[in-house]
Amino acid sequence: MALEQHRKTFNDGFVSVMKQETIRNAAKKVIGHKPIEIAKLRFSETSIREMDIQFADSIGGQLDMKIEVLNAPVFNQKSVDKFTVQLRDENYSIIKTDKYKNSLYLYLQRVGEQLDESE
């Protein structure tokens, strides 16, 4: 008889959830933005299904990674897509969240400069 798993392990590393904070001068004019870490969560990398790729294509995005994290209170806000995720020194934007029991699946798209190694 096989042993039954009691709890899900998130042992692929840590992911930082960031949001952009507006920097203003004394006259209240916007002079820039800086990222602020609002949560650091353990994650488990999951496989990407064909259905997930089709969804990303339908909204005009590209699905680079799909991860599973524990459902944190920070994800209860309506504007979750405004958060960025820093994972393995790369920045990702959240294009979709999918809740399942106590965990949350994050569909990530890579953002920022992409350097072409062939040049």
N, CA, C and O atoms as a printed pandas DataFrame, in Angstrom:
     atom_number atom_name residue_name chain_id  residue_number  x_coord  y_coord  z_coord
0              1         N          MET        A               1    0.840   -1.182    0.000
1              2        CA          MET        A               1    0.000    0.000    0.000
2              3         C          MET        A               1    0.884    1.243    0.000
3              4         O          MET        A               1    1.815    1.348    0.799
4              5         N          ALA        A               2    0.601    2.156   -0.870
5              6        CA          ALA        A               2    1.391    3.376   -1.001
6              7         C          ALA        A               2    1.058    4.357    0.112
7              8         O          ALA        A               2   -0.070    4.407    0.604
8              9         N          LEU        A               3    2.060    5.131    0.497
9             10        CA          LEU        A               3    1.840    6.155    1.513
10            11         C          LEU        A               3    1.075    7.324    0.919
11            12         O          LEU        A               3    1.290    7.703   -0.232
12            13         N          GLU        A               4    0.197    7.879    1.704
13            14        CA          GLU        A               4   -0.618    9.001    1.247
14            15         C          GLU        A               4    0.068   10.317    1.624
15            16         O          GLU        A               4    0.563   10.465    2.741
16            17         N          GLN        A               5    0.093   11.245    0.710
17            18        CA          GLN        A               5    0.725   12.532    0.965
18            19         C          GLN        A               5   -0.201   13.394    1.819
19            20         O          GLN        A               5   -1.365   13.601    1.477
20            21         N          HIS        A               6    0.338   13.896    2.942
21            22        CA          HIS        A               6   -0.474   14.694    3.858
22            23         C          HIS        A               6   -0.542   16.156    3.454
23            24         O          HIS        A               6   -1.591   16.790    3.571
24            25         N          ARG        A               7    0.562   16.686    2.985
25            26        CA          ARG        A               7    0.582   18.090    2.576
26            27         C          ARG        A               7    1.505   18.261    1.387
27            28         O          ARG        A               7    2.444   17.492    1.184
28            29         N          LYS        A               8    1.217   19.276    0.617
29            30        CA          LYS        A               8    1.990   19.581   -0.582
30            31         C          LYS        A               8    3.302   20.238   -0.175
31            32         O          LYS        A               8    3.316   21.112    0.692
32            33         N          THR        A               9    4.387   19.829   -0.785
33            34        CA          THR        A               9    5.678   20.447   -0.507
34            35         C          THR        A               9    6.006   21.435   -1.624
35            36         O          THR        A               9    5.872   21.124   -2.808
36            37         N          PHE        A              10    6.425   22.596   -1.236
37            38        CA          PHE        A              10    6.836   23.643   -2.179
38            39         C          PHE        A              10    8.350   23.789   -2.024
39            40         O          PHE        A              10    8.822   24.669   -1.304
40            41         N          ASN        A              11    9.095   22.939   -2.688
41            42        CA          ASN        A              11   10.533   22.887   -2.454
42            43         C          ASN        A              11   11.375   23.243   -3.674
43            44         O          ASN        A              11   12.517   22.797   -3.782
44            45         N          ASP        A              12   10.834   24.036   -4.592
45            46        CA          ASP        A              12   11.623   24.473   -5.741
46            47         C          ASP        A              12   12.327   25.800   -5.486
47            48         O          ASP        A              12   13.111   26.242   -6.326
48            49         N          GLY        A              13   12.076   26.441   -4.364
49            50        CA          GLY        A              13   12.744   27.688   -4.028
50            51         C          GLY        A              13   11.775   28.740   -3.537
51            52         O          GLY        A              13   10.634   28.449   -3.180
52            53         N          PHE        A              14   12.263   29.980   -3.528
53            54        CA          PHE        A              14   11.461   31.111   -3.071
54            55         C          PHE        A              14   11.171   32.046   -4.237
55            56         O          PHE        A              14   11.985   32.198   -5.147
56            57         N          VAL        A              15   10.005   32.667   -4.194
57            58        CA          VAL        A              15    9.611   33.651   -5.191
58            59         C          VAL        A              15    9.243   34.932   -4.445
59            60         O          VAL        A              15    8.570   34.879   -3.416
60            61         N          SER        A              16    9.680   36.075   -4.956
61            62        CA          SER        A              16    9.362   37.372   -4.353
62            63         C          SER        A              16    8.251   38.036   -5.146
63            64         O          SER        A              16    8.359   38.198   -6.362
64            65         N          VAL        A              17    7.188   38.420   -4.460
65            66        CA          VAL        A              17    6.079   39.132   -5.092
66            67         C          VAL        A              17    6.324   40.620   -4.870
67            68         O          VAL        A              17    6.469   41.064   -3.732
68            69         N          MET        A              18    6.370   41.388   -5.954
69            70        CA          MET        A              18    6.713   42.809   -5.884
70            71         C          MET        A              18    5.576   43.652   -6.448
71            72         O          MET        A              18    4.796   43.195   -7.283
72            73         N          LYS        A              19    5.499   44.894   -5.971
73            74        CA          LYS        A              19    4.598   45.864   -6.580
74            75         C          LYS        A              19    5.369   47.153   -6.792
75            76         O          LYS        A              19    6.356   47.417   -6.104
76            77         N          GLN        A              20    4.919   47.950   -7.741
77            78        CA          GLN        A              20    5.584   49.205   -8.069
78            79         C          GLN        A              20    5.056   50.320   -7.179
79            80         O          GLN        A              20    3.848   50.543   -7.105
80            81         N          GLU        A              21    5.961   51.019   -6.505
81            82        CA          GLU        A              21    5.569   52.169   -5.697
82            83         C          GLU        A              21    6.000   53.436   -6.426
83            84         O          GLU        A              21    7.110   53.518   -6.952
84            85         N          THR        A              22    5.114   54.412   -6.451
85            86        CA          THR        A              22    5.384   55.662   -7.147
86            87         C          THR        A              22    6.231   56.570   -6.267
87            88         O          THR        A              22    5.934   56.753   -5.086
88            89         N          ILE        A              23    7.283   57.137   -6.844
89            90        CA          ILE        A              23    8.137   58.095   -6.138
90            91         C          ILE        A              23    7.728   59.485   -6.596
91            92         O          ILE        A              23    7.661   59.761   -7.793
92            93         N          ARG        A              24    7.456   60.357   -5.633
93            94        CA          ARG        A              24    7.024   61.727   -5.942
94            95         C          ARG        A              24    7.982   62.726   -5.309
95            96         O          ARG        A              24    8.623   62.443   -4.297
96            97         N          ASN        A              25    8.068   63.918   -5.937
97            98        CA          ASN        A              25    8.894   64.979   -5.374
98            99         C          ASN        A              25    8.050   65.825   -4.418
99           100         O          ASN        A              25    6.911   65.468   -4.117
100          101         N          ALA        A              26    8.605   66.945   -3.938
101          102        CA          ALA        A              26    7.901   67.790   -2.967
102          103         C          ALA        A              26    6.635   68.407   -3.551
103          104         O          ALA        A              26    5.701   68.711   -2.809
104          105         N          ALA        A              27    6.589   68.595   -4.862
105          106        CA          ALA        A              27    5.408   69.165   -5.514
106          107         C          ALA        A              27    4.403   68.078   -5.906
107          108         O          ALA        A              27    3.458   68.349   -6.647
108          109         N          LYS        A              28    4.600   66.863   -5.419
109          110        CA          LYS        A              28    3.710   65.718   -5.672
110          111         C          LYS        A              28    3.694   65.273   -7.132
111          112         O          LYS        A              28    2.733   64.649   -7.580
112          113         N          LYS        A              29    4.748   65.589   -7.871
113          114        CA          LYS        A              29    4.859   65.119   -9.250
114          115         C          LYS        A              29    5.583   63.773   -9.253
115          116         O          LYS        A              29    6.495   63.533   -8.462
116          117         N          VAL        A              30    5.157   62.921  -10.149
117          118        CA          VAL        A              30    5.762   61.599  -10.255
118          119         C          VAL        A              30    7.146   61.728  -10.879
119          120         O          VAL        A              30    7.297   62.298  -11.960
120          121         N          ILE        A              31    8.160   61.194  -10.190
121          122        CA          ILE        A              31    9.518   61.244  -10.727
122          123         C          ILE        A              31   10.068   59.851  -11.020
123          124         O          ILE        A              31   11.163   59.715  -11.565
124          125         N          GLY        A              32    9.315   58.823  -10.660
125          126        CA          GLY        A              32    9.768   57.462  -10.959
126          127         C          GLY        A              32    8.995   56.406  -10.197
127          128         O          GLY        A              32    8.038   56.696   -9.479
128          129         N          HIS        A              33    9.437   55.181  -10.374
129          130        CA          HIS        A              33    8.827   54.039   -9.700
130          131         C          HIS        A              33    9.938   53.162   -9.144
131          132         O          HIS        A              33   11.029   53.094   -9.709
132          133         N          LYS        A              34    9.654   52.496   -8.039
133          134        CA          LYS        A              34   10.605   51.529   -7.513
134          135         C          LYS        A              34    9.844   50.294   -7.039
135          136         O          LYS        A              34    8.750   50.408   -6.486
136          137         N          PRO        A              35   10.423   49.122   -7.257
137          138        CA          PRO        A              35    9.746   47.892   -6.832
138          139         C          PRO        A              35    9.898   47.668   -5.329
139          140         O          PRO        A              35   10.963   47.903   -4.758
140          141         N          ILE        A              36    8.814   47.210   -4.699
141          142        CA          ILE        A              36    8.809   46.919   -3.268
142          143         C          ILE        A              36    8.346   45.481   -3.079
143          144         O          ILE        A              36    7.318   45.078   -3.623
144          145         N          GLU        A              37    9.102   44.714   -2.313
145          146        CA          GLU        A              37    8.727   43.323   -2.052
146          147         C          GLU        A              37    7.614   43.295   -1.015
147          148         O          GLU        A              37    7.760   43.841    0.079
148          149         N          ILE        A              38    6.499   42.656   -1.365
149          150        CA          ILE        A              38    5.376   42.585   -0.427
150          151         C          ILE        A              38    5.179   41.182    0.127
151          152         O          ILE        A              38    4.475   41.009    1.122
152          153         N          ALA        A              39    5.785   40.180   -0.494
153          154        CA          ALA        A              39    5.690   38.813    0.019
154          155         C          ALA        A              39    6.821   37.968   -0.552
155          156         O          ALA        A              39    7.277   38.182   -1.676
156          157         N          LYS        A              40    7.257   37.015    0.240
157          158        CA          LYS        A              40    8.246   36.038   -0.209
158          159         C          LYS        A              40    7.654   34.667    0.084
159          160         O          LYS        A              40    7.407   34.322    1.240
160          161         N          LEU        A              41    7.427   33.888   -0.969
161          162        CA          LEU        A              41    6.704   32.630   -0.844
162          163         C          LEU        A              41    7.516   31.467   -1.402
163          164         O          LEU        A              41    8.322   31.639   -2.317
164          165         N          ARG        A              42    7.294   30.289   -0.843
165          166        CA          ARG        A              42    7.863   29.063   -1.400
166          167         C          ARG        A              42    7.007   28.640   -2.592
167          168         O          ARG        A              42    5.794   28.851   -2.590
168          169         N          PHE        A              43    7.628   28.049   -3.601
169          170        CA          PHE        A              43    6.872   27.664   -4.787
170          171         C          PHE        A              43    7.284   26.288   -5.276
171          172         O          PHE        A              43    8.329   25.752   -4.908
172          173         N          SER        A              44    6.429   25.743   -6.110
173          174        CA          SER        A              44    6.680   24.486   -6.790
174          175         C          SER        A              44    6.388   24.713   -8.270
175          176         O          SER        A              44    5.304   25.173   -8.629
176          177         N          GLU        A              45    7.343   24.394   -9.115
177          178        CA          GLU        A              45    7.155   24.584  -10.558
178          179         C          GLU        A              45    6.305   23.442  -11.104
179          180         O          GLU        A              45    6.554   22.275  -10.802
180          181         N          THR        A              46    5.306   23.782  -11.904
181          182        CA          THR        A              46    4.411   22.771  -12.458
182          183         C          THR        A              46    4.526   22.753  -13.978
183          184         O          THR        A              46    5.062   23.679  -14.586
184          185         N          SER        A              47    4.023   21.703  -14.567
185          186        CA          SER        A              47    4.092   21.578  -16.023
186          187         C          SER        A              47    3.010   22.432  -16.675
187          188         O          SER        A              47    1.954   22.680  -16.093
188          189         N          ILE        A              48    3.296   22.871  -17.885
189          190        CA          ILE        A              48    2.373   23.721  -18.637
190          191         C          ILE        A              48    1.572   22.827  -19.579
191          192         O          ILE        A              48    2.139   22.082  -20.378
192          193         N          ARG        A              49    0.266   22.912  -19.476
193          194        CA          ARG        A              49   -0.606   22.116  -20.343
194          195         C          ARG        A              49   -0.835   22.847  -21.668
195          196         O          ARG        A              49   -0.606   24.052  -21.774
196          197         N          GLU        A              50   -1.281   22.111  -22.656
197          198        CA          GLU        A              50   -1.596   22.705  -23.959
198          199         C          GLU        A              50   -2.714   23.734  -23.824
199          200         O          GLU        A              50   -2.711   24.755  -24.513
200          201         N          MET        A              51   -3.670   23.464  -22.934
201          202        CA          MET        A              51   -4.778   24.384  -22.697
202          203         C          MET        A              51   -4.281   25.724  -22.126
203          204         O          MET        A              51   -4.833   26.779  -22.438
204          205         N          ASP        A              52   -3.233   25.669  -21.287
205          206        CA          ASP        A              52   -2.659   26.892  -20.727
206          207         C          ASP        A              52   -1.993   27.732  -21.815
207          208         O          ASP        A              52   -2.114   28.957  -21.822
208          209         N          ILE        A              53   -1.300   27.078  -22.721
209          210        CA          ILE        A              53   -0.637   27.787  -23.822
210          211         C          ILE        A              53   -1.668   28.437  -24.736
211          212         O          ILE        A              53   -1.478   29.567  -25.186
212          213         N          GLN        A              54   -2.753   27.730  -25.008
213          214        CA          GLN        A              54   -3.814   28.287  -25.846
214          215         C          GLN        A              54   -4.459   29.496  -25.184
215          216         O          GLN        A              54   -4.802   30.463  -25.865
216          217         N          PHE        A              55   -4.629   29.454  -23.851
217          218        CA          PHE        A              55   -5.187   30.604  -23.144
218          219         C          PHE        A              55   -4.266   31.812  -23.269
219          220         O          PHE        A              55   -4.731   32.918  -23.543
220          221         N          ALA        A              56   -2.971   31.610  -23.071
221          222        CA          ALA        A              56   -2.018   32.715  -23.165
222          223         C          ALA        A              56   -2.015   33.310  -24.570
223          224         O          ALA        A              56   -1.937   34.529  -24.722
224          225         N          ASP        A              57   -2.099   32.474  -25.587
225          226        CA          ASP        A              57   -2.154   32.969  -26.965
226          227         C          ASP        A              57   -3.432   33.753  -27.224
227          228         O          ASP        A              57   -3.419   34.730  -27.973
228          229         N          SER        A              58   -4.534   33.334  -26.613
229          230        CA          SER        A              58   -5.813   34.011  -26.855
230          231         C          SER        A              58   -5.852   35.415  -26.264
231          232         O          SER        A              58   -6.583   36.271  -26.761
232          233         N          ILE        A              59   -5.070   35.665  -25.205
233          234        CA          ILE        A              59   -5.039   37.012  -24.626
234          235         C          ILE        A              59   -3.859   37.826  -25.150
235          236         O          ILE        A              59   -3.635   38.954  -24.713
236          237         N          GLY        A              60   -3.115   37.258  -26.076
237          238        CA          GLY        A              60   -2.008   37.984  -26.692
238          239         C          GLY        A              60   -0.738   37.962  -25.873
239          240         O          GLY        A              60    0.090   38.863  -26.004
240          241         N          GLY        A              61   -0.562   36.974  -25.043
241          242        CA          GLY        A              61    0.638   36.865  -24.218
242          243         C          GLY        A              61    1.401   35.597  -24.521
243          244         O          GLY        A              61    1.042   34.823  -25.409
244          245         N          GLN        A              62    2.462   35.404  -23.762
245          246        CA          GLN        A              62    3.268   34.202  -23.910
246          247         C          GLN        A              62    3.458   33.611  -22.522
247          248         O          GLN        A              62    3.860   34.321  -21.600
248          249         N          LEU        A              63    3.181   32.347  -22.360
249          250        CA          LEU        A              63    3.309   31.677  -21.075
250          251         C          LEU        A              63    4.714   31.110  -20.958
251          252         O          LEU        A              63    5.075   30.175  -21.674
252          253         N          ASP        A              64    5.514   31.682  -20.048
253          254        CA          ASP        A              64    6.887   31.226  -19.872
254          255         C          ASP        A              64    7.035   30.243  -18.725
255          256         O          ASP        A              64    7.889   29.359  -18.775
256          257         N          MET        A              65    6.209   30.386  -17.687
257          258        CA          MET        A              65    6.340   29.522  -16.531
258          259         C          MET        A              65    5.016   29.442  -15.784
259          260         O          MET        A              65    4.231   30.390  -15.778
260          261         N          LYS        A              66    4.786   28.307  -15.160
261          262        CA          LYS        A              66    3.599   28.112  -14.327
262          263         C          LYS        A              66    4.080   27.568  -12.990
263          264         O          LYS        A              66    4.757   26.541  -12.935
264          265         N          ILE        A              67    3.723   28.272  -11.900
265          266        CA          ILE        A              67    4.160   27.844  -10.578
266          267         C          ILE        A              67    2.961   27.727   -9.646
267          268         O          ILE        A              67    1.899   28.298   -9.896
268          269         N          GLU        A              68    3.155   26.976   -8.570
269          270        CA          GLU        A              68    2.121   26.797   -7.557
270          271         C          GLU        A              68    2.665   27.320   -6.233
271          272         O          GLU        A              68    3.765   26.950   -5.823
272          273         N          VAL        A              69    1.896   28.180   -5.563
273          274        CA          VAL        A              69    2.260   28.722   -4.253
274          275         C          VAL        A              69    1.084   28.528   -3.303
275          276         O          VAL        A              69   -0.042   28.275   -3.732
276          277         N          LEU        A              70    1.362   28.650   -2.013
277          278        CA          LEU        A              70    0.264   28.656   -1.053
278          279         C          LEU        A              70   -0.520   29.944   -1.221
279          280         O          LEU        A              70    0.060   30.992   -1.506
280          281         N          ASN        A              71   -1.817   29.879   -1.051
281          282        CA          ASN        A              71   -2.655   31.066   -1.220
282          283         C          ASN        A              71   -2.383   32.044   -0.081
283          284         O          ASN        A              71   -2.731   31.775    1.069
284          285         N          ALA        A              72   -1.763   33.174   -0.397
285          286        CA          ALA        A              72   -1.422   34.196    0.587
286          287         C          ALA        A              72   -2.467   35.311    0.555
287          288         O          ALA        A              72   -3.107   35.519   -0.476
288          289         N          PRO        A              73   -2.652   36.034    1.669
289          290        CA          PRO        A              73   -3.636   37.124    1.694
290          291         C          PRO        A              73   -3.365   38.227    0.676
291          292         O          PRO        A              73   -4.288   38.944    0.290
292          293         N          VAL        A              74   -2.125   38.373    0.236
293          294        CA          VAL        A              74   -1.796   39.415   -0.734
294          295         C          VAL        A              74   -2.497   39.165   -2.069
295          296         O          VAL        A              74   -2.721   40.108   -2.828
296          297         N          PHE        A              75   -2.847   37.913   -2.369
297          298        CA          PHE        A              75   -3.499   37.588   -3.632
298          299         C          PHE        A              75   -5.008   37.736   -3.573
299          300         O          PHE        A              75   -5.684   37.439   -4.558
300          301         N          ASN        A              76   -5.559   38.183   -2.459
301          302        CA          ASN        A              76   -7.002   38.385   -2.352
302          303         C          ASN        A              76   -7.444   39.718   -2.950
303          304         O          ASN        A              76   -8.643   39.969   -3.066
304          305         N          GLN        A              77   -6.499   40.575   -3.332
305          306        CA          GLN        A              77   -6.831   41.850   -3.957
306          307         C          GLN        A              77   -7.307   41.605   -5.385
307          308         O          GLN        A              77   -7.023   40.566   -5.980
308          309         N          LYS        A              78   -8.030   42.571   -5.917
309          310        CA          LYS        A              78   -8.545   42.426   -7.279
310          311         C          LYS        A              78   -7.482   42.694   -8.335
311          312         O          LYS        A              78   -7.585   42.188   -9.452
312          313         N          SER        A              79   -6.474   43.470   -8.006
313          314        CA          SER        A              79   -5.471   43.871   -8.995
314          315         C          SER        A              79   -4.204   43.023   -8.889
315          316         O          SER        A              79   -3.104   43.566   -8.798
316          317         N          VAL        A              80   -4.348   41.722   -8.900
317          318        CA          VAL        A              80   -3.201   40.826   -8.791
318          319         C          VAL        A              80   -2.310   40.928  -10.022
319          320         O          VAL        A              80   -1.102   40.713   -9.924
320          321         N          ASP        A              81   -2.883   41.254  -11.182
321          322        CA          ASP        A              81   -2.087   41.333  -12.400
322          323         C          ASP        A              81   -1.126   42.515  -12.408
323          324         O          ASP        A              81   -0.289   42.608  -13.305
324          325         N          LYS        A              82   -1.220   43.418  -11.441
325          326        CA          LYS        A              82   -0.281   44.542  -11.357
326          327         C          LYS        A              82    0.985   44.166  -10.597
327          328         O          LYS        A              82    1.939   44.943  -10.563
328          329         N          PHE        A              83    1.004   42.983   -9.987
329          330        CA          PHE        A              83    2.188   42.520   -9.274
330          331         C          PHE        A              83    3.186   41.939  -10.259
331          332         O          PHE        A              83    2.815   41.431  -11.317
332          333         N          THR        A              84    4.455   42.021   -9.897
333          334        CA          THR        A              84    5.490   41.322  -10.640
334          335         C          THR        A              84    6.108   40.297   -9.707
335          336         O          THR        A              84    6.026   40.420   -8.485
336          337         N          VAL        A              85    6.716   39.302  -10.290
337          338        CA          VAL        A              85    7.300   38.211   -9.526
338          339         C          VAL        A              85    8.765   38.122   -9.896
339          340         O          VAL        A              85    9.110   38.109  -11.078
340          341         N          GLN        A              86    9.636   38.060   -8.887
341          342        CA          GLN        A              86   11.061   37.890   -9.142
342          343         C          GLN        A              86   11.429   36.462   -8.774
343          344         O          GLN        A              86   11.258   36.021   -7.637
344          345         N          LEU        A              87   11.940   35.754   -9.775
345          346        CA          LEU        A              87   12.218   34.331   -9.624
346          347         C          LEU        A              87   13.517   34.011  -10.341
347          348         O          LEU        A              87   13.622   34.202  -11.552
348          349         N          ARG        A              88   14.507   33.527   -9.603
349          350        CA          ARG        A              88   15.815   33.167  -10.167
350          351         C          ARG        A              88   16.426   34.317  -10.964
351          352         O          ARG        A              88   16.875   34.125  -12.094
352          353         N          ASP        A              89   16.441   35.495  -10.382
353          354        CA          ASP        A              89   17.017   36.717  -10.963
354          355         C          ASP        A              89   16.347   37.146  -12.266
355          356         O          ASP        A              89   16.958   37.859  -13.062
356          357         N          GLU        A              90   15.120   36.731  -12.495
357          358        CA          GLU        A              90   14.330   37.159  -13.652
358          359         C          GLU        A              90   13.020   37.734  -13.146
359          360         O          GLU        A              90   12.505   37.309  -12.112
360          361         N          ASN        A              91   12.481   38.707  -13.880
361          362        CA          ASN        A              91   11.197   39.305  -13.516
362          363         C          ASN        A              91   10.102   38.771  -14.428
363          364         O          ASN        A              91   10.285   38.625  -15.636
364          365         N          TYR        A              92    8.963   38.485  -13.818
365          366        CA          TYR        A              92    7.809   37.954  -14.535
366          367         C          TYR        A              92    6.581   38.757  -14.146
367          368         O          TYR        A              92    6.484   39.257  -13.025
368          369         N          SER        A              93    5.646   38.878  -15.077
369          370        CA          SER        A              93    4.348   39.461  -14.748
370          371         C          SER        A              93    3.338   38.323  -14.648
371          372         O          SER        A              93    3.477   37.291  -15.304
372          373         N          ILE        A              94    2.329   38.529  -13.822
373          374        CA          ILE        A              94    1.294   37.517  -13.627
374          375         C          ILE        A              94    0.204   37.756  -14.667
375          376         O          ILE        A              94   -0.422   38.816  -14.677
376          377         N          ILE        A              95   -0.027   36.778  -15.541
377          378        CA          ILE        A              95   -1.073   36.960  -16.550
378          379         C          ILE        A              95   -2.374   36.288  -16.141
379          380         O          ILE        A              95   -3.439   36.626  -16.658
380          381         N          LYS        A              96   -2.293   35.331  -15.210
381          382        CA          LYS        A              96   -3.512   34.666  -14.741
382          383         C          LYS        A              96   -3.232   33.984  -13.414
383          384         O          LYS        A              96   -2.125   33.503  -13.178
384          385         N          THR        A              97   -4.237   33.943  -12.549
385          386        CA          THR        A              97   -4.157   33.164  -11.318
386          387         C          THR        A              97   -5.294   32.157  -11.322
387          388         O          THR        A              97   -6.385   32.431  -11.822
388          389         N          ASP        A              98   -5.027   31.008  -10.768
389          390        CA          ASP        A              98   -6.019   29.941  -10.719
390          391         C          ASP        A              98   -5.968   29.325   -9.327
391          392         O          ASP        A              98   -4.945   28.769   -8.927
392          393         N          LYS        A              99   -7.069   29.424   -8.591
393          394        CA          LYS        A              99   -7.108   28.941   -7.213
394          395         C          LYS        A              99   -7.583   27.495   -7.175
395          396         O          LYS        A              99   -8.532   27.120   -7.864
396          397         N          TYR        A             100   -6.899   26.682   -6.349
397          398        CA          TYR        A             100   -7.290   25.293   -6.154
398          399         C          TYR        A             100   -7.031   24.935   -4.696
399          400         O          TYR        A             100   -5.878   24.855   -4.273
400          401         N          LYS        A             101   -8.081   24.720   -3.936
401          402        CA          LYS        A             101   -8.029   24.415   -2.503
402          403         C          LYS        A             101   -7.204   25.478   -1.784
403          404         O          LYS        A             101   -7.580   26.651   -1.789
404          405         N          ASN        A             102   -6.085   25.092   -1.163
405          406        CA          ASN        A             102   -5.261   26.049   -0.418
406          407         C          ASN        A             102   -4.109   26.606   -1.242
407          408         O          ASN        A             102   -3.311   27.395   -0.735
408          409         N          SER        A             103   -4.015   26.211   -2.488
409          410        CA          SER        A             103   -2.901   26.675   -3.304
410          411         C          SER        A             103   -3.397   27.555   -4.439
411          412         O          SER        A             103   -4.590   27.615   -4.736
412          413         N          LEU        A             104   -2.448   28.230   -5.059
413          414        CA          LEU        A             104   -2.751   29.164   -6.132
414          415         C          LEU        A             104   -1.752   28.920   -7.257
415          416         O          LEU        A             104   -0.545   28.870   -7.017
416          417         N          TYR        A             105   -2.244   28.770   -8.472
417          418        CA          TYR        A             105   -1.386   28.613   -9.640
418          419         C          TYR        A             105   -1.187   29.979  -10.271
419          420         O          TYR        A             105   -2.155   30.689  -10.544
420          421         N          LEU        A             106    0.069   30.352  -10.503
421          422        CA          LEU        A             106    0.402   31.624  -11.137
422          423         C          LEU        A             106    0.948   31.343  -12.534
423          424         O          LEU        A             106    1.895   30.574  -12.700
424          425         N          TYR        A             107    0.345   31.970  -13.521
425          426        CA          TYR        A             107    0.788   31.862  -14.906
426          427         C          TYR        A             107    1.658   33.084  -15.179
427          428         O          TYR        A             107    1.180   34.215  -15.090
428          429         N          LEU        A             108    2.924   32.869  -15.509
429          430        CA          LEU        A             108    3.901   33.953  -15.576
430          431         C          LEU        A             108    4.410   34.183  -16.992
431          432         O          LEU        A             108    4.599   33.253  -17.776
432          433         N          GLN        A             109    4.626   35.477  -17.289
433          434        CA          GLN        A             109    5.208   35.893  -18.561
434          435         C          GLN        A             109    6.443   36.719  -18.242
435          436         O          GLN        A             109    6.386   37.639  -17.426
436          437         N          ARG        A             110    7.555   36.395  -18.882
437          438        CA          ARG        A             110    8.819   37.087  -18.626
438          439         C          ARG        A             110    8.730   38.529  -19.116
439          440         O          ARG        A             110    8.217   38.788  -20.204
440          441         N          VAL        A             111    9.230   39.464  -18.311
441          442        CA          VAL        A             111    9.253   40.877  -18.688
442          443         C          VAL        A             111   10.685   41.386  -18.579
443          444         O          VAL        A             111   11.536   40.755  -17.953
444          445         N          GLY        A             112   10.935   42.532  -19.197
445          446        CA          GLY        A             112   12.254   43.137  -19.132
446          447         C          GLY        A             112   13.029   42.880  -20.400
447          448         O          GLY        A             112   12.506   42.348  -21.380
448          449         N          GLU        A             113   14.292   43.271  -20.358
449          450        CA          GLU        A             113   15.156   43.127  -21.527
450          451         C          GLU        A             113   15.523   41.677  -21.749
451          452         O          GLU        A             113   15.852   40.954  -20.808
452          453         N          GLN        A             114   15.466   41.267  -22.981
453          454        CA          GLN        A             114   15.885   39.923  -23.358
454          455         C          GLN        A             114   17.139   40.053  -24.213
455          456         O          GLN        A             114   17.110   40.660  -25.284
456          457         N          LEU        A             115   18.234   39.483  -23.737
457          458        CA          LEU        A             115   19.481   39.545  -24.481
458          459         C          LEU        A             115   19.591   38.324  -25.385
459          460         O          LEU        A             115   19.423   37.188  -24.942
460          461         N          ASP        A             116   19.873   38.574  -26.641
461          462        CA          ASP        A             116   20.026   37.485  -27.596
462          463         C          ASP        A             116   21.465   36.984  -27.519
463          464         O          ASP        A             116   22.396   37.751  -27.764
464          465         N          GLU        A             117   21.661   35.722  -27.186
465          466        CA          GLU        A             117   23.000   35.176  -26.997
466          467         C          GLU        A             117   23.730   34.937  -28.316
467          468         O          GLU        A             117   24.947   34.748  -28.311
468          469         N          SER        A             118   23.026   34.941  -29.436
469          470        CA          SER        A             118   23.664   34.666  -30.720
470          471         C          SER        A             118   24.445   35.861  -31.250
471          472         O          SER        A             118   25.248   35.717  -32.172
472          473         N          GLU        A             119   24.219   37.036  -30.679
473          474        CA          GLU        A             119   24.913   38.232  -31.187
474          475         C          GLU        A             119   26.255   38.409  -30.535
475          476         O          GLU        A             119   26.970   39.362  -30.844
